[in-house]
Amino acid sequence: MRLVRSLFLIALLIVAWPACARVTRVEVKSRTPVLGGKEFGAAGVYERVVGRVYFSLPVANLHNRGIVDLANAVNLKVGEVEFSADFMALRPVDADKGNGSMILEVPNRGLSRIVALVDGGDWNAEKEAGDAWLLRNGYTVVALGWQWDAEGDGALRLYAPVAKLQGKTITGLLRGDIMPSKPMDEIPLGHWTLGRIGGSEYPVSAADDPRDVLTVRDSRTAERATIPRAQWRFAHTVSGRLEPSDRFIHLDGGFKPGKIYEYVYVVADPVVAGGGFAAIRDFASYAKHAPDAITPVQRVFGEGISQNGRFLRDFLYEGFNADEEGKIALDGVLAHVAGAGRGSFNYRFAQPSRDAQPTSSVYFPTDIFPFTDEPEKDPVTGATGGLLDKAVVQKVVPKIFFSNTSFEYWGRAAALIHTSADGKQDAAISPNVRIYHFTGLQHFSGPFPPAKGAGDILGQEPQSPLPIKYFWRAMIRNMDAWVRNGTPPPVSRYPRIDDGTLVPFKLYAPPRIPGVAQPHEASEALHLDYGPGWQEKRILTLQPPKAGAAFPVMVPQVDLDGNETDGVRLPEITVPLATYTAWNLRDPSIGAPDQRVAFEASYLPFPRTPADREKTKDPRMSIAERYRNRFEYLTRYSAALDALVKENWILEEDRVLIMQRAEEEWELATAPSPAK
């Protein structure tokens, strides 16, 4: 046993750093060569470093004052509060062989994704590195825990203290909701997303409190019906027996698919969740300025997808891009598929995992004013503000890519990031910002060949299979060049009011394709009231909130095929074989078939021949009417791809693989239908 302990202590390297970096120490739990010491081009050998970073935040520092309840942290000592966070780093063993740039990933609900997305292979390159594009090009990649309630094995977490008021327990009300895709006797209190709990959530602290309420309704805009208290309880079935539980709700008769169940309950001991902002900020500064940093670089690009893209938008809005000495933390920001959102990241009893979906996480403080990077005015309240106001004052505005797919215009109110709040005109954009709309893609890339989703995201149609991978590689290269030497990236490309490519929902004009149901609404951002002082003190006292007026709902317009007419368009859109809609409706088997399924777009193939088109009365031209043969299609596809490469949307080295995909798409689209 003593030998085991000694070996563990040897493996657990503890390194102290200068206090000015605000990273006080780093525990390295493991340090291993990537793929047995394989060399990755000029960058040489990489190593994987796993461990924990410790931070100390002075309460009095100007740049920490925005962290809710920091001064109430139970571990406050000598005016400072300690936090820690898990991390995983892929770095060149010889830092001088790297390119000096770091991708600092804000992991989605504790899960790192960027390496697997961009390179293929494993998320940490443990057994498979794909084509190792990031490594071959010398990038350092770090995934850092920021979410206190990240759930599951291997999740990277933030370890944050709870807060008390003068030693007394703080209580409050918390809310959650779920639309089941199948009958369930019990539901978890944590946010249920993509078949897993994205956040562990606060447990119930007063199971018999009269403020604990469960309601049910048919859609997010429908009226709530209260379920009698005698019909449900905080309980969970264990080994066939129903046992009291502070993390589950049991309903007599069960929860039905296609209904929104919303629960409000009493909680205690809020975590100082806003420390996650400081963790990202301070690690970025530490990596650039600490003389013995474990991941030394000259530039840091914050990267976040979905929840974490919203985190980065909120990070900027809250003024965290200035470190404790006022220096810029993130030199670049790549916030992907965040739409107009921010999130529940820095409130008392913050719920970081909650987002905003068509049928769950409804009316959370996600899509809230302001939305644009430059200052704008709320036509209802008269409030003014912009996402970058604090960064401008502090002179720490980074280079920024706000990128979205088609889904975010329907599911995340994305149009609000580039229109006036009244929806009447296009908004001005900062010279440090680029806004990209990747046309026809969905929130995450669907499989190829196209297939329907499963479980909670089973849609009526196959998902859009258009890949985001190649855009990501180009965006990273373009951001690096922009920050490194000022080389401008491609100009913004998104739907606009002034040219008719962005329209109010009521003017959306898709073709009526037989057998394909049409959506009757798109998600809106609302004025939400969580009680007196919630915006100033960040304490939500009214659950659920009062829902006020909606901001205008604007969506990209489509052509006669149903494909959007704007944005960064893959050859699949400019030389199409199918319609790629921005929405997909729920399959009847999971309930609420008139509602949109979260995250998904639709793939609707064209008729193969004129006879097929006539048989189904499809208004879209058939493939045979568009292209004389395979050669013509691939020639036109190749020309469209060349244009994307020339404009720096796609890397030249990816051209061969994309053309191979084009051949596969042609074979799929023109294959005879199986005999019935």
Disulfide bonds with the S-S distance in Angstrom:
none
